[in-house]
Amino acid sequence: MSESPCRNDLAPDAAAGWRFGIVVSRFNDAITESLLAGARDVLAAHGAAAEDVETVHVPGAYELPMAAALVASRGEISAVICLGALIRGETTHFDILASSVAHALQAVARDFALPVSFGLITGENEEQSRARAGGERGNKGAEAALAAIEMVGIFAAAHTDC
């Protein structure tokens, strides 16, 4: 199994001056609050001011794309970080939600031409999910924030006249 590389080469101030929206699901909140803490820590460590980070809580993963679109539509945000945790159960509900949310978040990114990072854990069980929310498998919220910071830089470079 491959692991995503850690982006230690981002400048300490790479997030400074940019505004970030974080949309986080309350469902499975013991996990999602750890994802949120990881994302906030990364943003702060890379220079984002607390007042430049807006957090919106939504009921569940299904609502992540709707809130991401709402945040994006205001035009004040440089990137949206979406955080949630889906844990497989006994029905196909998990598969439908995981696919639906992933595709809808891609649509938000495309429709608003804005970085939308995917910090949705799709675990087979609670143990796997906790391992990815600050446990031995890292913190997918922190990774989503790193991706958002990197993408903001890429978008900024693409819009700079050199």
C-alpha positions in Angstrom: 0.0 0.0 0.0 1.4 3.4 -0.9 1.3 6.3 1.4 1.1 9.9 0.4 4.4 11.8 0.7 4.7 14.4 3.5 5.1 17.9 2.2 7.9 19.2 4.5 9.2 21.5 1.8 6.4 24.1 2.0 7.7 27.4 3.3 6.8 28.2 6.9 4.7 31.2 5.6 3.1 29.4 2.7 -0.4 29.9 4.1 0.1 33.4 5.2 -2.2 36.0 3.6 -4.6 33.4 2.2 -8.1 32.5 3.4 -9.1 28.9 4.0 -12.5 27.4 4.6 -12.8 24.2 6.5 -16.0 22.2 6.2 -16.2 19.4 8.7 -18.8 16.8 9.4 -20.1 16.3 12.9 -21.0 12.7 12.3 -18.3 10.5 13.8 -17.1 13.6 15.6 -14.5 11.9 17.8 -12.7 11.3 14.5 -13.6 14.5 12.6 -12.6 16.7 15.5 -9.1 15.1 15.3 -9.0 15.8 11.6 -10.0 19.4 12.2 -7.3 19.8 14.8 -4.7 18.4 12.4 -5.8 20.8 9.6 -5.8 23.8 11.9 -2.4 22.9 13.3 -0.9 22.7 9.7 -2.5 25.9 8.6 -1.1 27.7 11.7 2.3 26.1 11.3 2.4 27.5 7.8 1.5 31.1 8.7 -2.3 31.2 8.4 -3.8 33.7 10.8 -6.7 32.4 12.9 -9.0 35.0 11.4 -8.2 33.7 7.9 -9.6 30.3 8.7 -13.4 29.9 8.6 -14.8 26.6 10.0 -18.3 25.4 9.0 -19.7 22.3 10.7 -22.3 20.2 8.8 -24.3 17.2 9.9 -22.6 14.5 7.9 -20.4 13.7 4.9 -23.3 14.1 2.5 -23.5 17.8 3.3 -19.8 18.5 2.7 -20.1 19.4 -1.0 -23.1 21.7 -0.4 -21.3 23.6 2.3 -18.1 23.7 0.3 -20.0 25.2 -2.6 -21.6 27.8 -0.3 -18.2 28.8 1.1 -16.7 28.9 -2.4 -19.6 31.0 -3.8 -18.8 34.0 -1.6 -15.4 34.4 -3.4 -13.5 35.2 -0.2 -11.8 31.9 0.2 -8.5 30.7 -1.4 -9.2 27.0 -0.8 -11.7 24.7 0.9 -10.6 21.8 3.1 -13.3 19.2 3.5 -13.1 16.8 6.5 -15.3 13.8 7.4 -15.3 10.2 8.3 -17.4 7.4 6.7 -17.2 4.0 8.3 -18.4 1.0 6.4 -21.5 -0.7 7.8 -23.6 -3.6 6.7 -25.3 -1.9 3.8 -24.3 -0.2 0.6 -24.9 3.2 2.2 -21.2 3.7 2.7 -20.3 3.0 -1.0 -23.1 5.4 -2.3 -22.0 8.2 0.1 -18.2 7.8 -0.5 -18.7 8.0 -4.3 -21.3 10.7 -4.2 -19.3 13.0 -1.9 -16.0 12.5 -3.9 -17.7 13.3 -7.2 -19.6 16.3 -5.8 -16.4 17.8 -4.2 -14.7 17.4 -7.6 -17.6 19.3 -9.1 -17.3 22.1 -6.6 -13.6 22.5 -7.3 -14.2 22.5 -11.1 -17.2 24.8 -11.0 -15.6 27.4 -8.8 -12.0 26.9 -10.1 -10.9 26.7 -6.5 -8.8 24.1 -4.6 -11.1 21.8 -2.7 -9.1 19.2 -0.7 -10.4 15.8 0.2 -10.0 14.9 3.9 -12.8 12.3 4.0 -11.7 9.1 5.6 -13.4 6.1 4.2 -12.6 3.4 6.7 -13.6 -0.2 6.9 -14.0 0.2 10.7 -13.5 2.6 13.5 -10.0 1.4 14.2 -8.8 2.2 10.7 -10.5 5.6 10.8 -8.9 6.5 14.1 -5.5 5.4 12.8 -5.9 8.0 10.0 -7.2 10.8 12.3 -4.0 11.3 14.3 -3.1 7.7 15.0 -0.3 5.5 13.5 -1.4 6.3 9.9 -1.1 10.0 10.3 -3.8 12.7 10.2 -5.7 13.0 6.9 -6.9 16.4 8.1 -3.4 17.6 8.3 -2.7 16.1 4.8 -5.7 17.8 3.4 -4.5 21.1 4.7 -1.1 20.6 3.2 -2.7 19.8 -0.1 -4.8 23.0 0.1 -1.8 25.2 0.9 0.2 23.6 -2.0 -2.7 24.1 -4.4 -3.2 27.7 -3.4 0.4 28.3 -4.4 -0.1 26.5 -7.7 -3.2 28.6 -8.5 -1.5 31.8 -7.5 1.5 31.0 -9.7 -0.8 30.2 -12.6 -2.4 33.6 -12.3 0.8 35.6 -11.9 2.0 37.5 -14.9 5.8 36.8 -15.2 
